[in-house]
């Protein structure tokens, strides 16, 4: 069966995916449940307006009177930091384990000994990461959409879908980086650690770029800049930002194939 590697890997990882999907849904429900009470607090927007716009932007909180809107609240409370962090934990951890983790546990050698090419193994394990993130994106969107209806919260459906999708594309970029590093070097620590450090630095550069002149020049190198500079939930779909994230992920994933094919794994 041509896709046996894909389905076997997906079955082995589905329990972790279920846990993450449940966590994503729980976070979404909690935020939707909290919003009606936050919306009714007098003077809250005036309090936020007293803070510098640059400081609010550093934490993903919209300024200009939009925080008390449903879209602004979700951007500040959910999409500014919390949900990207959850998606990145899943994507980097999964990406690192798909090749490097299996190799360190002694399972990759058994697979490589079978009549299946390394290219097919890497491609199908990459598809497992894509499918997992697609399920998380769907869970996020459906949870927010359904419970916005349940709590009577008005949200633009297309903007919500775009925001959920770009969160998945951000995670996919880092997940493919972890997968390729694991395929290229076979080290789980490197495959998970390097993308994690890159994600933290990328977030910090984008967050504090408006307050530090030297960082402002580097913000275009941050993947979080393309994720958070024009949040779709507030501004609608920005296809160029989404394509940058997708292109980065595809390029780093493609680089992993020749490195994995040439690497000596002892098999």
SEGUTI-914593 format. One record per residue (C-alpha): residue number from 1; x, y, z; residue in one letter. Coordinates in steps of 0.1 Angstrom, whole numbers. Layout:
N
NUM|X|Y|Z|A
...
end
This chain:
267
1|0|0|0|X
2|16|33|-12|X
3|4|54|18|X
4|11|28|45|X
5|38|49|61|X
6|14|78|62|X
7|-15|60|78|X
8|7|40|103|X
9|24|72|114|X
10|-9|90|117|X
11|-24|62|138|X
12|5|62|161|X
13|3|99|167|X
14|-35|104|168|X
15|-37|102|206|X
16|-14|132|210|X
17|-34|150|183|X
18|-67|143|202|X
19|-52|159|233|X
20|-41|190|215|X
21|-74|193|197|X
22|-93|191|230|X
23|-70|217|245|X
24|-75|240|215|X
25|-113|236|218|X
26|-112|242|255|X
27|-92|274|251|X
28|-116|286|224|X
29|-147|279|245|X
30|-132|296|276|X
31|-124|328|257|X
32|-159|329|241|X
33|-175|324|275|X
34|-154|352|291|X
35|-160|378|264|X
36|-196|388|272|X
37|-185|397|308|X
38|-154|416|296|X
39|-175|435|271|X
40|-196|449|298|X
41|-168|463|320|X
42|-170|501|319|X
43|-137|520|315|X
44|-117|490|304|X
45|-111|503|269|X
46|-101|537|284|X
47|-76|519|306|X
48|-60|502|276|X
49|-59|535|257|X
50|-36|549|283|X
51|-9|524|274|X
52|15|531|245|X
53|4|515|213|X
54|38|500|209|X
55|35|482|242|X
56|1|468|234|X
57|13|457|200|X
58|41|438|216|X
59|16|415|233|X
60|-8|413|204|X
61|-34|436|219|X
62|-51|459|194|X
63|-54|496|202|X
64|-77|523|190|X
65|-109|512|207|X
66|-111|477|192|X
67|-102|455|222|X
68|-137|454|234|X
69|-150|441|201|X
70|-152|404|198|X
71|-125|403|171|X
72|-102|426|191|X
73|-107|406|222|X
74|-99|373|205|X
75|-68|388|189|X
76|-55|401|222|X
77|-64|372|244|X
78|-61|342|220|X
79|-44|349|187|X
80|-18|373|199|X
81|2|347|219|X
82|-17|318|234|X
83|-30|300|204|X
84|2|303|183|X
85|21|289|212|X
86|-1|259|214|X
87|2|253|177|X
88|39|257|178|X
89|43|232|207|X
90|25|207|186|X
91|42|214|153|X
92|78|216|165|X
93|74|186|188|X
94|57|165|162|X
95|80|176|134|X
96|111|168|154|X
97|98|134|164|X
98|87|122|130|X
99|122|113|119|X
100|148|122|146|X
101|126|109|174|X
102|119|76|156|X
103|156|73|149|X
104|167|78|185|X
105|141|52|196|X
106|155|27|172|X
107|124|25|150|X
108|136|43|119|X
109|162|16|110|X
110|134|-10|108|X
111|115|13|84|X
112|145|21|62|X
113|152|-17|59|X
114|118|-20|41|X
115|115|-16|3|X
116|104|20|6|X
117|124|51|-4|X
118|136|77|20|X
119|119|103|-2|X
120|85|86|3|X
121|91|83|41|X
122|99|119|45|X
123|71|131|22|X
124|44|110|39|X
125|56|119|74|X
126|54|156|63|X
127|18|149|53|X
128|11|136|88|X
129|22|170|101|X
130|0|188|76|X
131|-30|167|84|X
132|-25|172|121|X
133|-24|209|118|X
134|-54|209|94|X
135|-74|191|121|X
136|-62|216|148|X
137|-71|246|125|X
138|-106|231|118|X
139|-111|225|156|X
140|-101|260|164|X
141|-124|276|137|X
142|-154|254|144|X
143|-151|258|182|X
144|-150|296|180|X
145|-177|298|153|X
146|-201|274|171|X
147|-197|290|205|X
148|-199|325|191|X
149|-234|315|180|X
150|-241|299|213|X
151|-230|330|233|X
152|-245|355|208|X
153|-211|370|199|X
154|-208|385|164|X
155|-178|375|144|X
156|-169|377|107|X
157|-169|341|96|X
158|-144|346|67|X
159|-120|366|89|X
160|-122|340|116|X
161|-114|312|91|X
162|-85|333|77|X
163|-71|339|112|X
164|-73|302|121|X
165|-56|293|88|X
166|-27|317|92|X
167|-21|303|127|X
168|-18|269|111|X
169|6|282|84|X
170|28|298|110|X
171|30|264|129|X
172|36|245|97|X
173|66|267|88|X
174|83|259|122|X
175|71|223|121|X
176|86|217|86|X
177|118|233|99|X
178|119|208|128|X
179|111|179|105|X
180|139|188|80|X
181|165|193|107|X
182|156|159|122|X
183|158|143|88|X
184|192|160|80|X
185|210|154|113|X
186|191|127|132|X
187|193|147|165|X
188|160|151|183|X
189|175|179|205|X
190|186|198|175|X
191|153|192|156|X
192|132|205|185|X
193|156|230|201|X
194|167|250|171|X
195|131|258|158|X
196|120|266|194|X
197|148|291|198|X
198|141|305|164|X
199|104|309|173|X
200|112|327|205|X
201|136|351|188|X
202|112|356|159|X
203|84|365|184|X
204|106|389|204|X
205|120|407|173|X
206|85|413|160|X
207|70|422|194|X
208|96|448|203|X
209|104|461|168|X
210|83|492|173|X
211|101|501|205|X
212|137|493|195|X
213|150|510|163|X
214|176|483|155|X
215|149|456|158|X
216|126|475|135|X
217|150|469|107|X
218|150|431|113|X
219|112|426|117|X
220|108|414|81|X
221|131|385|90|X
222|106|374|117|X
223|79|349|107|X
224|58|364|135|X
225|58|396|115|X
226|40|380|87|X
227|16|363|112|X
228|8|393|133|X
229|14|425|113|X
230|-21|425|99|X
231|-42|400|118|X
232|-70|386|94|X
233|-95|386|123|X
234|-92|424|124|X
235|-82|434|88|X
236|-93|405|66|X
237|-73|380|47|X
238|-37|391|37|X
239|-27|366|11|X
240|8|378|8|X
241|16|372|45|X
242|1|337|43|X
243|21|329|12|X
244|54|340|28|X
245|47|315|57|X
246|38|288|33|X
247|68|294|10|X
248|92|293|40|X
249|78|260|51|X
250|79|245|16|X
251|115|256|11|X
252|129|242|44|X
253|109|210|39|X
254|123|206|4|X
255|158|211|16|X
256|154|181|40|X
257|150|156|11|X
258|185|156|-3|X
259|201|158|31|X
260|180|129|44|X
261|188|108|13|X
262|225|114|16|X
263|228|109|53|X
264|244|78|67|X
265|219|62|92|X
266|237|29|94|X
267|211|12|72|X
end
